[in-house]
Amino acid sequence: MNISDVAKKTGLTSKAIRFYEEKGIVTPPLRSENGYRSYSQKHLDELTLLRQARQVGFTLEECGELVNLFNDPARHSADVKSRTLQRVANIERHIEELQAMRAQLLALAEACPGDDSADCPIIDNLSGCCHHKAKAKA
């Protein structure tokens, strides 16, 4: 298969496929005499795994580890499960951070009159300017 065939089958762009190859995340394809890349089913499987792992939040480094585990016939499912649960924990921390940010923004919006005046507790709070005014109103 050539790179455009692999791109269509995996949902990745040719540029992304070349990037993953350059970073050593996937097995390098064989090259024909004219220098064109030649991909096998193994490459297709690795790239599909990589795309889907990225979609559920694995980092590029973690994806490389997953591809290595994919290619390791002696792998243990416990290793894959551990990495997956670590990713879940990271996502849960991120959700908590986003919820705190949301609560802070809602509190700022609540404190703002949202009228035609120039007085804006949101700007005051975010800039650190006039912080005493924002505290006094809160």
N, C-alpha and C positions, 0 to 999 in steps of 0.2 A: 504494500500500500504506500502511496505517496502522502505527503503532509496534508494536502487538501482533503484527501479521503479520510484521514485520521481526524482532521478538524471537524468534518461533517459528522462523523460517527461519535465523537466525544463531546461535541458542543463547545470545544475550545477553539480559539483562533490559532492560526499558524504561528503568529507572533508569540502567543502564550506557550505553545508547544516548544518552540525554539528556546524561549526563556527557561522553561523547566529543564530542558536538556543542558543549557549552558550552566545552570546552577547545580547540575549533577543530581537532580531529584529523581529523574527517571533514567532508565537504562539507555545509553546512547544507541541510536539506530545504526544499522549497517549503512555503508555508503557504496553506491554503485561506482563504476569507473568514471562516470561523468560527474560524480560528486553529489548526486541526489540522494536524499535520505530514503531508506527503505524500511518500512515499519512492519512488524509482525503483530500477531494477536496479543502477544505479551505486552507490547508497547501500548496497544489499545486498552488493555486491562489496567495497566499502570496509570495511564492518563485518565481513564474513567474514574478510578479510585481517587486520584488526586483531585479531580474536579469536584467530585461529590464530597470529599473530605473538606475541601475549601468551603463548599456551600454550607456545611454544618459548623463552620467556625474554627477548624484546625488551622494553625499557622503554617507557613511554608516549611519551617523546620520540622514541625510535627508531621506534616504530610510526607516529608522525606523519610522519617522514621517509619511511617505506615507503609510506604512503598517498600522499604527494606524488609519489614516484617512480611509483607505480601510475598516477597521473593524468597523468604527463608522457610524452607519446608520443615525445619525443626522449631519453628516459632511456637510460642505458647499463647493460647487465647487469653490467658490471664494478663499478658503484656498489653495486648490490644485493649482489653477491658479497662485496665488501669489507666491507659492514656485517654480513653474515652471518658472515664469518670473524672479525670483531671480537667479535661476540657469542659465538662458539665459544671464543675466547681468554679472554673474561671468565668463561665457564662453567668452563673448565679451571682458571683461577686459583681460582675458588670451590670447586671439587672438591678442590684441593690444600689450601685452608684448612680445609675440612671434614674431610679425612683427618688433618690435624695436630690438630684439635680432638678427633677420635675417639681418636687415639693418646694424647693427654694425658688424656682421661677414662678410657681403659682403664688407663693407668699409675696414675692416682689410685685406681681401683677395686681394682687389684692390691695397692696399699699399705694398703688398708683391711681390718681384720680382719672386718668385717661381723658382729660378734657383739653381745652385749648391753651392752658397755662404752660409756661416753660418749666415749672416745678415738676420734676420727675424723680420719685424715689428709686426707680429702677436704675436710671443713669447714675444717680448719686451713690447708690449702693455698689454697683458694679465698678465704678471708677474709684471708689474709696473717698471721693470728694464729699464733703459735707456729711460725713458718716454720722456725725452727732445729730443732724437733722433727721436722718432716716431712723436712727435709734429712738429719737424722741417721739416720732410718729408711730412707731411699731408697738 
